[in-house]
Amino acid sequence: MNSVTIAVDLAKHVFEVAVSAQPGRITERRRMSRPQFERFWSARPPCRVVMEACAGAHFWGRRLRELGFEVTLLPPHYVRAYVRRNKTDRTDCEALLEAHRCAGIHPVAIKSEDQQALTALHTARAQWMSTRTARINALRALLHEYGISTPAGAAKLLGGLREILEPQRAALPSHVLRVLHGYAEEIAQLEQRIDALEKELEQVARQTQVIASLMQIPGVGLLTATALYAAVGNVHTFKSGRHLASWMGLTPREHSSGGRRRLGRISKQGNVYLRTLLIHGARSALLAAERKRKAGRTLSHLEQWGLELARQKPHNQAAVALANKMARVLWAVWHHERRFEMQPVQKAA
């Protein structure tokens, strides 16, 4: 591997490339179309390549690694700080070279094709769920416009829609009925797509040992385990479980100076979708632990810790704190390649 570093500003059709033979100096610049960009690498000896972790970066990262190049993906929001004056493709390449020299910027792991496919499934499911919620709200709003009350809960509304409309069929205009039936059909189609997609996720979980191990942790289900596996990429890029929790935005925001340390609310950095799934899973784990406690069953140390915290703090704060601890447990199970063991709390004699 030679000492040359090539910075690439990715795009759909026009690619900007800056070649640096030594730090702080650019020896060659090129602006290429996509066919020229693909031919460019065949004539180059293997070297370091730096790109932003944006659209298409993981695809090109895999392609260049197959050709023998050492590829580094940098977080775009960290690279932006190195852009001087106006933002152009040339200055973006210069910023990439400067950011690559900073040892404090941790690179983004290149995702495999399977991990990118899982991300696509989760993105499609989230969009369909959002569309389904919008159609249900539109259905409720239209019924309320004609004085028809609807029960709380999507299952009750959709399951009893025929009984709701039957007494009001003569009072509703025909075109309004057609719109209502159109909403109901679209919601049913979306639910079929969501169910089929979740079956695909279940199949992937059965075939991937890491996902199956993560699902053994309380509060971690199919969606959280597959989303984490797809989003993290390579867990070994995180030195500890706290680094993973910080990457998810579950650690406190800090504003310290001198000898005074100030910790505030969680930073909410990173993947919003993944953090939301983990916090909802923590809420579910707290409710399940409370049911076990009332039934007199033995609790694990994690469940006991969560219940004690919930008695001292508001429920949402306890859920976020449990999600933080769950992130560390997830890192340990994945990093050390072991199964999660529920350690029961020893009751006093």
Backbone torsions as a table, in degrees:
resi	resn	phi	psi	omega
1	MET	NA	120.7	-179.8
2	ASN	-82.3	177.4	-174.2
3	SER	-89.1	6.9	-178.9
4	VAL	-76.2	138.6	176.0
5	THR	-121.6	128.7	-179.6
6	ILE	-113.5	122.4	176.2
7	ALA	-97.2	133.9	-176.2
8	VAL	-123.8	124.9	171.9
9	ASP	-99.2	107.3	-173.6
10	LEU	-76.9	152.1	176.4
11	ALA	-157.5	-177.3	178.4
12	LYS	-77.4	-44.7	-172.7
13	HIS	-125.0	-30.7	-176.5
14	VAL	-118.2	125.1	-177.3
15	PHE	-114.8	135.1	177.4
16	GLU	-106.5	133.4	-177.2
17	VAL	-129.5	135.4	174.8
18	ALA	-127.6	127.1	-177.7
19	VAL	-106.4	128.0	179.8
20	SER	-122.3	117.6	179.5
21	ALA	-85.4	-22.7	176.4
22	GLN	-144.8	153.0	-176.0
23	PRO	-58.2	133.8	176.4
24	GLY	85.5	3.0	-178.1
25	ARG	-137.6	128.6	178.0
26	ILE	-102.1	122.7	-176.6
27	THR	-98.0	-18.6	-176.7
28	GLU	-154.3	138.7	174.8
29	ARG	-127.7	140.6	177.4
30	ARG	-144.6	144.6	176.2
31	ARG	-122.3	119.7	-168.3
32	MET	-131.9	155.1	169.7
33	SER	-81.1	174.8	-177.7
34	ARG	-62.4	-46.3	176.8
35	PRO	-61.4	-39.6	177.8
36	GLN	-65.4	-37.5	179.7
37	PHE	-64.6	-38.1	178.9
38	GLU	-68.8	-36.8	178.7
39	ARG	-75.8	-22.6	-175.9
40	PHE	-60.1	-37.5	-173.1
41	TRP	-79.8	-20.8	179.7
42	SER	-68.8	-26.2	-179.7
43	ALA	-95.9	3.9	-176.5
44	ARG	-105.7	136.8	172.4
45	PRO	-72.2	155.0	-179.1
46	PRO	-57.8	135.3	179.8
47	CYS	-155.1	-171.1	177.9
48	ARG	-85.0	139.2	177.9
49	VAL	-127.2	131.7	-178.2
50	VAL	-119.0	131.3	178.2
51	MET	-141.5	159.4	171.2
52	GLU	-78.2	147.0	178.2
53	ALA	-81.3	71.5	-177.7
54	CYS	-118.9	-165.8	-178.5
55	ALA	-61.3	128.2	179.8
56	GLY	86.9	-8.3	-175.3
57	ALA	-67.7	-40.3	-178.7
58	HIS	-68.7	-35.4	177.4
59	PHE	-63.5	-51.3	-179.8
60	TRP	-67.5	-31.6	177.2
61	GLY	-62.2	-42.3	177.8
62	ARG	-67.4	-40.7	179.9
63	ARG	-61.4	-45.9	-177.2
64	LEU	-71.6	-32.8	176.5
65	ARG	-65.0	-37.0	176.8
66	GLU	-63.2	-28.6	178.1
67	LEU	-84.1	-2.2	176.9
68	GLY	100.6	5.1	-179.1
69	PHE	-84.1	151.5	174.8
70	GLU	-94.8	107.9	-171.2
71	VAL	-102.5	134.8	176.5
72	THR	-126.1	126.5	175.9
73	LEU	-105.3	127.3	-178.4
74	LEU	-109.2	145.9	177.4
75	PRO	-62.8	128.7	-176.2
76	PRO	-59.9	-36.3	-176.6
77	HIS	-71.2	-19.5	174.0
78	TYR	-84.4	-33.7	178.8
79	VAL	-69.0	-33.2	-176.9
80	ARG	-57.7	-30.9	-178.4
81	ALA	-67.2	-18.4	-178.2
82	TYR	-94.4	-1.0	178.9
83	VAL	-76.9	122.8	-179.8
84	ARG	-95.0	134.7	177.1
85	ARG	55.4	-127.0	-174.0
86	ASN	-75.4	148.7	178.5
87	LYS	-89.0	117.9	173.8
88	THR	-137.4	173.9	177.4
89	ASP	-64.3	-36.1	178.7
90	ARG	-65.7	-46.7	179.8
91	THR	-68.6	-28.6	175.0
92	ASP	-64.5	-40.9	177.3
93	CYS	-64.9	-41.2	177.2
94	GLU	-62.6	-40.8	178.7
95	ALA	-64.1	-37.7	177.7
96	LEU	-62.2	-42.7	179.1
97	LEU	-64.5	-40.0	179.7
98	GLU	-70.3	-42.0	-179.7
99	ALA	-66.3	-31.9	179.9
100	HIS	-66.2	-26.0	179.4
101	ARG	-77.5	-14.2	-179.0
102	CYS	-84.4	117.1	-178.4
103	ALA	-73.0	-16.3	-178.5
104	GLY	-79.9	-10.2	178.8
105	ILE	-92.5	115.2	-178.4
106	HIS	-84.6	132.3	-178.8
107	PRO	-71.7	162.6	177.2
108	VAL	-93.2	132.8	179.8
109	ALA	-68.1	138.5	178.7
110	ILE	-76.3	126.2	-177.4
111	LYS	-81.3	148.7	173.4
112	SER	-79.5	170.9	178.8
113	GLU	-63.3	-37.8	179.3
114	ASP	-65.2	-39.9	179.2
115	GLN	-68.1	-38.7	176.0
116	GLN	-65.8	-35.5	177.9
117	ALA	-65.3	-39.4	176.8
118	LEU	-63.6	-40.5	177.3
119	THR	-61.2	-40.2	178.6
120	ALA	-64.2	-39.0	178.0
121	LEU	-63.8	-43.2	180.0
122	HIS	-67.5	-37.6	177.9
123	THR	-63.7	-44.1	178.8
124	ALA	-64.2	-41.5	179.7
125	ARG	-63.8	-42.9	179.7
126	ALA	-62.9	-39.0	178.9
127	GLN	-67.9	-41.8	179.0
128	TRP	-67.0	-38.0	177.1
129	MET	-63.8	-40.5	177.7
130	SER	-64.3	-42.3	178.1
131	THR	-65.4	-39.7	178.5
132	ARG	-62.0	-44.0	178.5
133	THR	-62.6	-40.2	178.8
134	ALA	-63.8	-40.8	179.9
135	ARG	-68.6	-37.4	177.6
136	ILE	-65.0	-41.9	177.9
137	ASN	-64.4	-39.2	177.5
138	ALA	-65.5	-37.8	177.9
139	LEU	-63.9	-45.2	178.0
140	ARG	-62.1	-45.2	-177.0
141	ALA	-62.1	-40.9	-179.4
142	LEU	-67.2	-38.4	177.6
143	LEU	-66.8	-38.3	179.5
144	HIS	-68.0	-28.0	177.4
145	GLU	-62.2	-26.6	-180.0
146	TYR	-106.8	20.4	173.6
147	GLY	74.5	20.9	-179.0
148	ILE	-101.9	117.6	178.6
149	SER	-82.6	150.1	-177.3
150	THR	-124.6	147.5	179.6
151	PRO	-73.7	155.2	177.5
152	ALA	-72.9	143.4	-179.9
153	GLY	98.7	132.6	-177.8
154	ALA	-67.0	-36.7	-178.0
155	ALA	-64.5	-43.0	179.4
156	LYS	-67.0	-38.9	-179.6
157	LEU	-65.2	-50.1	-176.0
158	LEU	-72.2	-35.5	179.6
159	GLY	-70.7	-31.1	-178.8
160	GLY	-107.6	20.0	-177.2
161	LEU	-64.7	-37.4	-180.0
162	ARG	-64.0	-43.2	179.4
163	GLU	-67.5	-30.0	179.1
164	ILE	-71.4	-41.5	-175.1
165	LEU	-80.8	-26.8	-173.0
166	GLU	-59.3	-47.4	179.8
167	PRO	-69.6	-20.8	-176.1
168	GLN	-101.4	6.8	-173.2
169	ARG	-62.6	-38.6	-178.2
170	ALA	-73.4	-26.9	-177.3
171	ALA	-85.6	-17.7	-177.1
172	LEU	-92.0	139.3	175.0
173	PRO	-62.4	151.7	-176.1
174	SER	-62.8	-40.4	-178.6
175	HIS	-69.6	-28.7	175.5
176	VAL	-68.6	-39.9	176.5
177	LEU	-60.8	-40.2	178.9
178	ARG	-63.9	-39.5	178.3
179	VAL	-65.1	-42.1	179.5
180	LEU	-62.6	-44.3	177.8
181	HIS	-66.2	-33.5	176.3
182	GLY	-64.8	-41.3	175.5
183	TYR	-60.3	-46.5	-177.6
184	ALA	-62.9	-41.5	178.7
185	GLU	-65.3	-40.4	179.5
186	GLU	-66.0	-39.3	178.1
187	ILE	-64.1	-41.5	178.9
188	ALA	-63.5	-41.2	177.9
189	GLN	-63.7	-41.3	178.5
190	LEU	-64.1	-39.4	179.2
191	GLU	-66.3	-35.7	176.3
192	GLN	-65.0	-41.1	178.0
193	ARG	-64.9	-41.4	-179.8
194	ILE	-65.0	-42.0	178.3
195	ASP	-63.0	-42.1	179.0
196	ALA	-64.7	-38.5	179.8
197	LEU	-67.6	-39.8	179.0
198	GLU	-66.8	-31.3	174.8
199	LYS	-65.8	-36.7	175.2
200	GLU	-64.0	-40.4	177.3
201	LEU	-63.5	-39.0	177.6
202	GLU	-63.3	-38.8	178.4
203	GLN	-64.9	-42.3	177.7
204	VAL	-63.5	-39.9	-179.7
205	ALA	-64.1	-36.8	178.6
206	ARG	-68.8	-29.6	-177.2
207	GLN	-89.0	-11.7	-176.5
208	THR	-114.0	117.8	-176.0
209	GLN	-66.0	-36.6	-178.8
210	VAL	-61.3	-46.0	-179.0
211	ILE	-64.3	-40.9	178.8
212	ALA	-62.5	-37.1	178.4
213	SER	-69.4	-39.4	-179.1
214	LEU	-66.7	-31.2	-178.3
215	MET	-72.2	-9.0	177.0
216	GLN	-78.7	-13.2	-178.0
217	ILE	-79.0	136.2	178.7
218	PRO	-59.4	134.3	180.0
219	GLY	86.4	-2.6	-179.7
220	VAL	-111.2	112.9	179.3
221	GLY	-108.5	-160.5	-176.5
222	LEU	-62.2	-47.6	-176.1
223	LEU	-65.3	-45.8	-177.8
224	THR	-65.7	-43.3	-177.5
225	ALA	-65.5	-45.9	-179.3
226	THR	-70.2	-37.1	178.3
227	ALA	-66.1	-40.1	178.4
228	LEU	-65.6	-43.5	179.8
229	TYR	-61.8	-37.6	-179.1
230	ALA	-76.4	-37.2	-173.8
231	ALA	-79.9	-39.0	-175.5
232	VAL	-71.7	-41.0	-178.4
233	GLY	80.7	-80.9	-179.9
234	ASN	-126.3	110.9	-176.2
235	VAL	-68.3	-20.2	-178.0
236	HIS	-73.3	-7.1	173.8
237	THR	-74.7	-14.0	177.8
238	PHE	-100.8	127.7	-175.5
239	LYS	-71.5	-29.7	-177.1
240	SER	-152.2	174.0	177.5
241	GLY	-66.9	-28.9	178.3
242	ARG	-67.1	-35.6	177.0
243	HIS	-63.9	-38.6	177.4
244	LEU	-67.0	-42.0	177.9
245	ALA	-64.3	-38.1	177.4
246	SER	-66.9	-38.6	178.5
247	TRP	-63.3	-30.5	177.4
248	MET	-81.8	-10.0	-178.8
249	GLY	84.4	24.4	-177.2
250	LEU	-99.3	0.7	178.9
251	THR	-97.9	157.9	-176.1
252	PRO	-66.0	147.0	171.4
253	ARG	-75.0	134.6	-174.7
254	GLU	-115.3	138.0	175.6
255	HIS	-139.9	82.8	-172.9
256	SER	-115.5	156.0	178.0
257	SER	-157.3	136.8	179.6
258	GLY	62.0	-131.6	179.1
259	GLY	-92.3	5.0	-179.1
260	ARG	-102.2	128.4	179.3
261	ARG	-114.7	125.5	-179.5
262	ARG	-119.8	121.4	177.1
263	LEU	-113.7	131.5	-178.0
264	GLY	-115.2	-143.0	179.0
265	ARG	-75.1	173.7	-179.9
266	ILE	-64.4	152.3	-173.0
267	SER	-72.4	-25.8	-178.0
268	LYS	56.7	34.5	174.4
269	GLN	-88.0	167.3	173.2
270	GLY	83.3	-151.9	-171.5
271	ASN	-78.3	110.2	-178.3
272	VAL	-65.6	-42.2	-177.8
273	TYR	-61.7	-45.0	-178.6
274	LEU	-67.9	-41.0	179.0
275	ARG	-64.6	-38.6	178.2
276	THR	-62.9	-44.2	178.8
277	LEU	-61.9	-40.4	-177.2
278	LEU	-69.3	-39.3	178.9
279	ILE	-69.6	-40.5	175.2
280	HIS	-62.7	-37.8	176.2
281	GLY	-64.5	-36.0	177.9
282	ALA	-66.7	-39.7	176.0
283	ARG	-60.7	-43.0	178.8
284	SER	-64.0	-39.2	179.5
285	ALA	-65.6	-37.8	177.9
286	LEU	-64.7	-43.4	178.8
287	LEU	-64.5	-40.3	178.7
288	ALA	-66.1	-39.3	178.6
289	ALA	-65.8	-37.4	178.3
290	GLU	-65.9	-38.1	177.0
291	ARG	-65.7	-39.4	177.6
292	LYS	-64.5	-39.5	-179.8
293	ARG	-64.5	-43.0	-179.8
294	LYS	-67.2	-31.5	179.4
295	ALA	-81.4	-5.0	177.9
296	GLY	81.1	15.4	179.1
297	ARG	-84.2	159.4	-177.7
298	THR	-73.8	134.8	179.9
299	LEU	-98.8	154.5	173.1
300	SER	-84.2	169.3	178.6
301	HIS	-62.2	-38.6	179.7
302	LEU	-65.5	-43.0	179.3
303	GLU	-67.7	-40.5	178.8
304	GLN	-63.8	-40.5	178.7
305	TRP	-63.1	-43.0	-179.8
306	GLY	-64.6	-41.3	179.9
307	LEU	-68.0	-40.0	177.8
308	GLU	-63.3	-39.8	178.5
309	LEU	-68.1	-36.7	179.7
310	ALA	-66.3	-26.8	176.5
311	ARG	-76.0	-22.9	-177.9
312	GLN	-96.6	-29.0	-174.7
313	LYS	-121.5	164.0	172.4
314	PRO	-59.1	156.4	-173.7
315	HIS	-59.7	-42.8	-177.9
316	ASN	-65.5	-40.0	177.5
317	GLN	-64.2	-40.1	177.8
318	ALA	-65.4	-37.6	178.9
319	ALA	-65.5	-42.2	179.2
320	VAL	-66.4	-41.2	178.1
321	ALA	-63.5	-39.6	177.6
322	LEU	-67.3	-36.8	176.4
323	ALA	-62.8	-37.8	176.1
324	ASN	-61.3	-46.5	179.1
325	LYS	-66.6	-37.0	177.9
326	MET	-63.1	-36.7	178.1
327	ALA	-62.2	-38.5	178.5
328	ARG	-68.9	-37.8	176.7
329	VAL	-66.2	-40.4	177.0
330	LEU	-58.5	-44.0	179.2
331	TRP	-62.0	-44.0	-177.8
332	ALA	-64.4	-43.2	-179.7
333	VAL	-64.8	-42.9	-178.4
334	TRP	-73.9	-45.0	-175.2
335	HIS	-65.8	-42.1	-176.9
336	HIS	-92.8	0.1	175.7
337	GLU	54.1	55.1	178.8
338	ARG	-134.0	163.3	178.7
339	ARG	-86.5	150.2	178.3
340	PHE	-78.3	129.4	179.9
341	GLU	-112.0	124.5	178.8
342	MET	-77.1	106.1	178.8
343	GLN	-88.3	112.7	-176.6
344	PRO	-71.2	151.2	177.1
345	VAL	-78.3	128.7	179.2
346	GLN	-76.3	118.8	179.6
347	LYS	-77.7	141.5	179.6
348	ALA	-68.6	145.2	-178.6
349	ALA	-71.4	NA	NA
